[in-house]
């Protein structure tokens, strides 16, 4: 992509996963608005699916920011011991219902695609029909931590293990131009402190390798520098939003200058 005018054609936004780092997506949305970039289609994985869903249903970045800053991040999951996971993230579902209602995909202002993975057959699952809250809940189920969403013929978990930045998903539906947001591009790995850290770091390592191959298909990749942030430190949400905004704005302005 060498001309700003290209951004005004049919444009897809691929929002990647990254736990609390996903707050940076809100800053990206702000930068896109200020640069007058109109997104036509939204695809999201994990936390990117949550932010993407709110955005696709017409919620402005200011309102998404308000929800995020007021949200008790430690309360979006609950202890639920089972043979499949130690926690349950059904409160993600409740959060979406609270702010959007019990909506279906066909009610979105912009077409929305949510990426999950079926651990029964090892395949990517792109959710585009049915209830949005159920899809986002499935896309945010980190394997080994959150219990999968059982749909009878399939068990869905975090789509990040298949496609953490859903560029290929947008390609497959024929989107002409794609902006991808990779929250892990500049990630550094610290010594794990507990079982959760071990599991998440293991998944992240695998995802990073896959994303490096997939995101090259995007016309523009936004890679906010989130290396100083802990993906589970909920006290840094405001800083994450600002970092996402500043880095995205710099990327978009550079594009404008070309």
C-alpha positions in Angstrom: 0.0 0.0 0.0 1.7 3.2 -1.2 -1.1 5.7 -1.4 -3.5 6.8 1.3 -6.4 6.7 -1.1 -6.1 2.9 -1.2 -7.3 2.9 2.4 -10.7 4.2 1.2 -11.4 1.1 -0.8 -13.1 -2.0 0.7 -11.0 -2.3 3.9 -10.8 -5.0 6.5 -9.4 -4.7 10.0 -7.7 -7.7 11.6 -7.5 -7.4 15.4 -5.1 -9.9 17.1 -5.2 -11.5 20.5 -3.1 -10.6 23.5 -5.1 -10.7 26.8 -5.0 -7.3 28.5 -2.7 -6.0 25.8 -5.9 -5.9 23.7 -6.7 -2.5 25.3 -4.2 -1.1 22.7 -6.7 -1.9 20.0 -8.8 1.0 21.3 -6.0 3.4 20.6 -5.7 1.9 17.1 -9.4 2.6 16.6 -8.9 6.2 17.7 -6.0 6.7 15.3 -8.0 5.3 12.4 -10.8 7.7 13.1 -8.5 10.7 13.3 -6.8 9.7 10.0 -10.3 9.3 8.5 -9.7 5.6 7.6 -13.1 4.0 7.2 -13.2 0.3 8.0 -15.7 -1.9 6.1 -15.1 -5.4 7.6 -13.8 -6.5 11.0 -12.2 -9.8 12.0 -11.0 -10.5 15.5 -9.3 -13.2 17.5 -9.5 -13.6 21.2 -9.4 -10.1 22.9 -9.4 -8.7 19.3 -12.8 -10.4 18.9 -14.1 -8.7 21.9 -13.0 -5.2 20.9 -13.9 -5.9 17.3 -17.4 -6.9 18.2 -18.1 -3.7 20.0 -16.6 -1.7 17.1 -18.5 -3.7 14.5 -21.8 -2.9 16.2 -21.2 0.8 15.8 -19.7 1.6 19.2 -17.3 4.6 19.0 -13.8 4.2 20.4 -14.6 6.6 23.2 -17.4 4.4 24.5 -15.2 1.2 24.2 -12.5 3.0 26.1 -15.0 3.9 28.9 -16.2 0.3 29.2 -12.6 -0.9 29.3 -11.4 1.5 31.9 -14.5 0.8 34.1 -14.2 -3.0 33.6 -13.0 -5.2 36.4 -10.6 -7.3 34.3 -10.0 -9.7 37.1 -13.8 -10.4 37.1 -14.2 -11.4 33.5 -13.5 -15.0 34.4 -14.5 -17.1 37.3 -13.1 -20.3 39.0 -14.8 -23.3 37.5 -12.8 -26.5 38.0 -13.4 -29.1 35.4 -11.5 -31.7 33.5 -11.1 -29.2 30.6 -10.0 -26.0 32.4 -9.5 -24.3 35.7 -11.6 -21.2 34.9 -14.7 -20.2 32.9 -14.9 -17.0 30.9 -18.7 -16.8 30.6 -18.5 -13.3 32.0 -17.2 -12.2 28.6 -20.5 -13.3 27.2 -22.3 -11.4 29.9 -20.3 -8.3 29.2 -21.2 -8.2 25.6 -24.9 -8.8 26.3 -24.8 -5.9 28.8 -23.5 -3.5 26.2 -24.8 -4.8 22.9 -27.8 -7.0 23.9 -28.2 -10.6 22.8 -27.3 -9.7 19.2 -26.6 -11.9 16.2 -23.9 -11.4 13.6 -26.4 -10.2 10.9 -27.3 -7.2 13.1 -23.8 -5.7 13.0 -23.1 -2.3 11.4 -20.0 -3.8 9.8 -19.6 -7.5 8.8 -17.9 -9.3 11.7 -15.8 -12.5 11.7 -14.6 -14.2 14.9 -11.9 -16.7 14.8 -11.9 -19.8 17.1 -10.3 -23.2 16.9 -11.9 -26.7 17.2 -9.7 -28.8 19.4 -11.5 -32.0 18.3 -10.2 -31.7 14.7 -7.4 -29.1 15.0 -9.1 -26.8 12.5 -9.7 -23.0 12.4 -13.3 -22.1 12.8 -14.6 -18.7 11.5 -17.8 -17.7 13.2 -20.0 -15.3 11.3 -23.5 -16.5 12.1 -25.5 -16.9 15.3 -25.0 -15.1 18.6 -22.0 -12.8 18.8 -21.5 -13.3 22.6 -21.2 -17.0 22.2 -18.6 -16.6 19.4 -16.5 -14.1 21.3 -16.6 -16.3 24.4 -15.3 -19.2 22.4 -12.6 -17.1 20.7 -11.2 -16.1 24.1 -11.0 -19.5 25.7 -7.2 -20.0 26.3 -6.6 -23.8 26.2 -5.8 -25.3 29.6 -7.0 -22.2 31.5 -10.6 -21.7 30.3 -13.0 -24.5 29.7 -13.7 -24.9 25.9 -17.1 -23.9 24.6 -18.9 -27.2 23.9 -21.1 -27.1 20.8 -21.8 -30.8 20.7 -20.1 -31.6 17.4 -17.2 -29.3 18.2 -15.3 -27.9 21.2 -14.1 -24.3 20.6 -11.1 -22.6 22.1 -9.0 -19.4 21.6 -8.5 -18.9 17.8 -5.0 -17.6 18.4 -3.6 -21.1 18.3 -4.6 -21.1 14.6 -4.7 -17.5 13.5 -3.9 -14.9 16.1 -4.1 -12.0 13.6 -6.9 -13.0 11.3 -5.5 -11.7 8.0 -6.2 -14.9 6.1 -9.8 -14.9 7.3 -10.3 -11.5 5.6 -8.4 -12.7 2.5 -10.6 -15.7 2.2 -13.8 -13.6 2.0 -12.3 -11.4 -0.6 -11.5 -8.2 1.3 -9.5 -5.9 -1.0 -7.3 -4.2 1.6 -6.3 -5.3 5.0 -4.9 -3.5 8.0 -3.5 -6.0 10.6 -2.8 -5.2 14.3 -0.2 -7.5 15.9 0.0 -6.9 19.6 2.9 -9.4 20.1 5.2 -8.2 17.4 7.6 -6.7 19.9 6.8 -9.0 22.8 9.6 -10.1 25.2 9.2 -13.3 27.3 9.9 -13.0 31.0 10.6 -16.0 33.4 7.2 -17.7 34.1 6.0 -17.2 37.7 3.3 -19.8 37.7 1.4 -22.5 35.7 -0.7 -19.8 33.9 2.5 -18.1 32.7 3.9 -21.3 31.4 0.8 -22.2 29.5 0.3 -18.8 28.0 4.0 -18.3 27.1 3.9 -21.7 25.3 0.9 -20.8 23.3 2.3 -17.3 22.5 5.6 -18.8 21.2 3.7 -21.0 18.8 1.4 -18.1 17.8 4.2 -15.7 17.1 5.8 -18.1 14.6 2.5 -18.5 12.7 1.6 -14.8 12.8 5.0 -13.9 11.3 4.1 -15.9 8.2 0.4 -14.8 8.0 0.6 -11.0 8.5 2.8 -10.5 5.4 -0.4 -10.8 3.4 -1.7 -7.6 5.0 -1.4 -4.3 3.2 -0.5 -2.5 6.4 0.6 -4.0 9.7 0.4 -1.9 12.9 2.8 -3.2 15.5 2.5 -1.1 18.7 5.5 -1.4 21.0 4.0 -3.2 24.0 7.2 -4.8 25.2 7.2 -3.0 28.5 3.7 -4.2 29.4 2.6 -7.3 31.2 -0.3 -8.9 29.4 -2.0 -9.6 32.8 -1.3 -6.3 34.6 -4.8 -4.7 34.6 -3.5 -1.5 36.1 -1.9 -0.5 32.8 -5.0 -0.4 30.6 -5.0 3.4 30.2 -1.3 3.3 29.2 -1.9 0.5 26.8 -4.7 2.5 25.0 -2.4 5.5 24.7 0.5 3.4 23.4 -1.7 1.8 20.8 -2.9 5.2 19.8 0.6 6.9 19.5 2.2 4.0 17.6 -0.8 3.6 15.3 -0.9 7.3 14.6 2.8 7.3 13.8 2.4 4.4 11.3 -0.6 6.0 9.6 1.1 9.4 9.3 4.1 7.8 7.8 1.8 6.2 5.2 0.2 9.6 4.5 3.7 11.0 3.9 4.6 8.4 1.3 
